[in-house]
């Protein structure tokens, strides 16, 4: 009977040692082999602009800076008349803001258009609150700031400090864009 008791005690001691030293051995093995358990994928759907781009430093005379007002801004740049694509973008801007629920007051909407476009943007009551700016220089500057591989005609997210933070493709699922914005608003202590 004492033999069985001795072997049970040794087994328990070995398991207890494994519980304490196992993680240490695993961490040392990962450190020396370079192995990792981090996922390769990313969690954001838009393109994070790294480093963030301060608008005030590169475009100090931009009229956009006067409209930030301590809020995040979702900006769509349109270079022509407000056609079906432009109207759809205005709809996405509005719906994305509404989808934020209680946090929607932290996000402003901006339609940036160029001076050469005819003035065909007549927002109705559905688009009340959308800031409409005309700034050729800002429009050209923004096109140079989008990620090279990204499709043109998307949406820029600007933080309350006036930094370009993200770019969303024009084909992005609006719920994915809202998910990214919600995540940033949750983490942000500004705006």
C-alpha positions as CSV (number, residue, x, y, z in Angstrom):
1,X,0.0,0.0,0.0
2,X,2.9,2.4,0.7
3,X,4.3,1.8,-2.8
4,X,1.0,2.9,-4.4
5,X,0.9,5.9,-2.1
6,X,4.5,6.8,-3.0
7,X,3.9,6.6,-6.7
8,X,0.7,8.7,-6.4
9,X,2.6,11.3,-4.4
10,X,5.4,11.5,-7.0
11,X,2.9,11.8,-9.8
12,X,1.2,14.7,-8.0
13,X,4.5,16.4,-7.3
14,X,5.5,16.0,-11.0
15,X,2.1,17.5,-12.1
16,X,2.5,20.4,-9.6
17,X,6.0,21.1,-10.9
18,X,4.7,21.0,-14.5
19,X,2.0,23.6,-13.6
20,X,4.6,26.0,-12.3
21,X,7.5,25.4,-14.6
22,X,5.5,24.6,-17.8
23,X,4.7,28.2,-18.7
24,X,8.3,29.2,-18.0
25,X,9.6,26.5,-20.3
26,X,7.1,27.4,-23.0
27,X,8.0,31.1,-22.8
28,X,11.8,30.3,-22.9
29,X,11.2,28.0,-25.9
30,X,9.2,30.7,-27.7
31,X,11.8,33.4,-26.9
32,X,14.8,31.3,-28.2
33,X,13.0,29.9,-31.3
34,X,11.2,33.1,-32.3
35,X,7.8,31.3,-32.4
36,X,4.7,33.3,-31.6
37,X,1.0,32.8,-31.1
38,X,0.0,36.2,-32.5
39,X,-2.6,36.2,-35.3
40,X,-1.3,37.3,-38.7
41,X,-4.5,39.1,-39.6
42,X,-5.5,42.6,-38.7
43,X,-8.6,43.7,-37.0
44,X,-9.3,47.0,-38.8
45,X,-11.1,47.1,-42.2
46,X,-9.9,50.5,-43.3
47,X,-6.3,51.4,-44.1
48,X,-4.6,52.9,-41.0
49,X,-2.4,55.8,-42.1
50,X,1.0,55.4,-40.3
51,X,2.2,57.7,-39.2
52,X,-0.9,59.9,-38.8
53,X,-0.7,62.9,-41.1
54,X,-1.2,66.3,-39.4
55,X,-3.3,68.5,-41.8
56,X,-2.3,71.7,-40.0
57,X,1.4,71.2,-40.7
58,X,1.0,70.4,-44.4
59,X,-2.2,72.4,-45.3
60,X,-2.3,75.3,-42.7
61,X,-4.7,77.4,-44.8
62,X,-7.3,74.6,-45.3
63,X,-10.9,75.5,-44.5
64,X,-11.3,72.0,-43.1
65,X,-9.4,73.0,-40.0
66,X,-12.0,75.5,-39.1
67,X,-14.7,72.8,-39.2
68,X,-13.3,70.2,-36.9
69,X,-14.8,71.6,-33.7
70,X,-13.4,68.9,-31.4
71,X,-15.1,66.1,-33.4
72,X,-13.9,63.2,-35.5
73,X,-14.7,63.8,-39.2
74,X,-15.6,61.4,-41.9
75,X,-14.7,63.0,-45.2
76,X,-15.7,62.2,-48.8
77,X,-14.0,64.0,-51.6
78,X,-15.9,64.5,-54.9
79,X,-14.3,66.1,-57.9
80,X,-17.3,66.4,-60.2
81,X,-21.1,66.9,-60.1
82,X,-22.9,65.0,-57.4
83,X,-23.9,62.0,-59.4
84,X,-25.1,58.6,-58.2
85,X,-21.8,57.7,-56.7
86,X,-21.7,61.0,-54.8
87,X,-25.3,60.6,-53.6
88,X,-24.5,57.1,-52.5
89,X,-21.4,58.4,-50.6
90,X,-23.5,61.0,-48.9
91,X,-26.0,58.3,-47.9
92,X,-23.1,56.2,-46.5
93,X,-21.8,59.2,-44.5
94,X,-25.2,59.8,-43.0
95,X,-25.9,56.1,-42.2
96,X,-22.5,55.5,-40.7
97,X,-23.0,58.4,-38.3
98,X,-26.5,57.2,-37.4
99,X,-25.2,53.7,-36.8
100,X,-22.9,55.0,-34.0
101,X,-26.0,55.6,-31.9
102,X,-25.2,57.5,-28.7
103,X,-21.7,58.3,-30.0
104,X,-23.0,59.9,-33.3
105,X,-22.4,63.4,-31.9
106,X,-18.7,62.7,-31.9
107,X,-18.6,62.2,-35.7
108,X,-19.1,65.0,-38.2
109,X,-19.6,64.4,-42.0
110,X,-17.8,66.4,-44.7
111,X,-18.3,66.5,-48.4
112,X,-15.3,68.0,-50.1
113,X,-15.8,69.2,-53.6
114,X,-13.6,71.1,-56.1
115,X,-14.4,74.6,-57.3
116,X,-14.6,73.5,-60.9
117,X,-17.5,71.3,-60.3
118,X,-20.9,72.8,-61.0
119,X,-22.9,73.6,-57.8
120,X,-25.2,70.6,-58.0
121,X,-25.0,69.6,-54.4
122,X,-28.2,70.5,-52.8
123,X,-28.5,68.6,-49.6
124,X,-32.0,68.0,-48.5
125,X,-33.2,67.5,-44.9
126,X,-31.8,64.0,-45.0
127,X,-28.3,65.4,-45.2
128,X,-28.7,68.3,-42.8
129,X,-25.5,68.7,-40.8
130,X,-23.2,67.6,-43.6
131,X,-20.4,70.1,-43.9
132,X,-19.9,71.0,-47.6
133,X,-16.4,72.5,-48.4
134,X,-14.9,73.7,-51.6
135,X,-11.1,73.3,-51.6
136,X,-9.1,72.3,-54.7
137,X,-5.8,72.2,-52.9
138,X,-7.0,70.0,-50.1
139,X,-8.7,67.6,-52.6
140,X,-5.5,67.2,-54.5
141,X,-3.4,66.8,-51.3
142,X,-5.8,64.1,-50.0
143,X,-5.4,62.1,-53.1
144,X,-1.7,61.9,-52.5
145,X,-2.2,60.8,-48.9
146,X,-4.4,57.7,-49.6
147,X,-2.6,54.4,-49.6
148,X,-1.0,53.7,-53.0
149,X,-2.8,50.3,-53.5
150,X,-6.2,51.7,-52.4
151,X,-8.9,52.6,-54.8
152,X,-9.7,56.4,-55.2
153,X,-13.0,57.8,-54.2
154,X,-13.0,56.5,-50.6
155,X,-13.5,58.1,-47.2
156,X,-10.9,59.7,-44.9
157,X,-11.3,59.7,-41.1
158,X,-9.8,62.7,-39.4
159,X,-9.3,62.9,-35.6
160,X,-10.3,65.9,-33.5
161,X,-6.7,67.1,-33.5
162,X,-6.7,67.5,-37.3
163,X,-4.8,64.3,-38.2
164,X,-5.6,62.0,-41.1
165,X,-6.0,58.6,-39.4
166,X,-7.7,56.1,-41.7
167,X,-8.7,55.7,-45.3
168,X,-11.7,53.5,-46.3
169,X,-12.1,52.1,-49.8
170,X,-15.2,53.3,-51.7
171,X,-16.3,49.6,-51.8
172,X,-16.1,49.0,-48.1
173,X,-19.1,47.5,-46.3
174,X,-20.5,50.4,-44.3
175,X,-20.9,48.2,-41.2
176,X,-17.2,47.4,-41.3
177,X,-16.4,51.1,-41.5
178,X,-18.7,51.8,-38.5
179,X,-17.0,49.0,-36.6
180,X,-13.6,50.6,-37.1
181,X,-14.9,54.0,-36.1
182,X,-16.6,52.6,-33.0
183,X,-13.4,51.0,-32.0
184,X,-11.4,54.2,-32.4
185,X,-14.0,56.2,-30.5
186,X,-13.9,53.6,-27.7
187,X,-10.2,53.9,-27.4
188,X,-10.0,57.7,-27.9
189,X,-10.0,60.2,-25.0
190,X,-10.4,63.1,-27.4
191,X,-13.5,64.2,-29.3
